[in-house]
Amino acid sequence: MKTEQSREAWNKGKLVGQKPPLRPKDVWAIRIYQNARAVRDLALFNLAIDSKLRGCDLVSLRVRDVTHGNQVLSRAQVIQRKTQRPVQFELTESTRKAVGAWLEKAA
């Protein structure tokens, strides 16, 4: 006697595992979409792309990590939480503009 009914696997037909990285076309589409919406989201997205930091390190960034006075730095350095190693990264012009706009709006 078979009491167990045949069930479909919960992940049948779904993509599981590591997701493919964003392509440059996708990054620019997100930047343009965010540019029209939220200043903060665009600044954080650009910082994430430029720095390649983990999420926990990105959200723990301070304004003083990427600015000096009222000027947004072209290069920044932070200590990673997981490895306790310093990571240096460059901020592109579009990222500096987005962070500057966010700071102006927050002030």
N, C-alpha and C positions, 0 to 999 in steps of 0.2 A: 504494500500500500504506500502510495506517495502522498504525504500530507503537505509537503512544502510546494508552494506554487513557484513557478519560474518567474523570477523578477528581473527587471532590467537594471543594469548597473547604474549607479547615480551619476557617473561621469561619462556615460555613453554619448558620444557625439559632441562632447565638450572639450575645449582645449585645456589641458592640464600641464603643469610643469612651468619651466622658465618661459617668460614671454619674450618675444623678439624685441631688440632695442628700437628706439624711435629713429626714424630716418630723418635726414635734414629737412625734407619736405614737410614731414609731420611737425617738427619743431617749429618751423616758421609759420605753419598754419595755426598752431597753438598760440604763438607769440602775437600774431595779428588778431586772433579772436580775443585774447586776454587784454590786448592793448585797448580795445573798445570797451571793456567791462571794468575790471578792478585793478587799480594801481598796485595794491599790495600783492595780489596774486601774480601779476606780471613780474614784479621785482623778485619774488621768491622763486618763480619758475626760472627766470634768467640766471639767478644765483645758483640754482641747482644744476643747470646745464653747464655753466662755466666752471663750477668748482668740482663737480662729480662727487660731492660729499654724500655720505649716508643721510637718511632722513633725520635721524636723531641729532647729527652734527649740524645739519642745516637749520633746524628749528631752534637750536641753542645758540646760533650766531647772535652777536650783539651789534648794535649800530657802530660802536667803536672799533669793531673788527674790520669793517669795510670803509670807514670814514676817518678823516683827520680834520677836526673842526667842521666846517661846512662843505668840505671837498670830499667827494667819493674817490677812494684810492683806485689806482689801476692794477695794483697787485695786493693780495692779502694773504695772510698766513694764520691758520688755526691748528689747534691740537685735536686730533681725532680721539673720540671717546674710547673706541674699541681697542685701538693699537697704541694709544698714547704717543703717537708720532706726529710731528708737525707736517702739515700739508700746505704748500704754497700754490696759489692759483691766480690767474689773471682775470680781470673783469673786463669784458668787451665794452665797447662804446655804448651799445644798446642797453647793456646791463647797468652801466653807470648812470645813464639817463633815467632808466626805470627806477633805480634806487633813489636818485635825486628827486624825482617827481613824488615818490612815496614819502620821503622825508619832508618835502614842502607841504604836502597835503596833511601830514600828521602834525605839523607844527602849528 
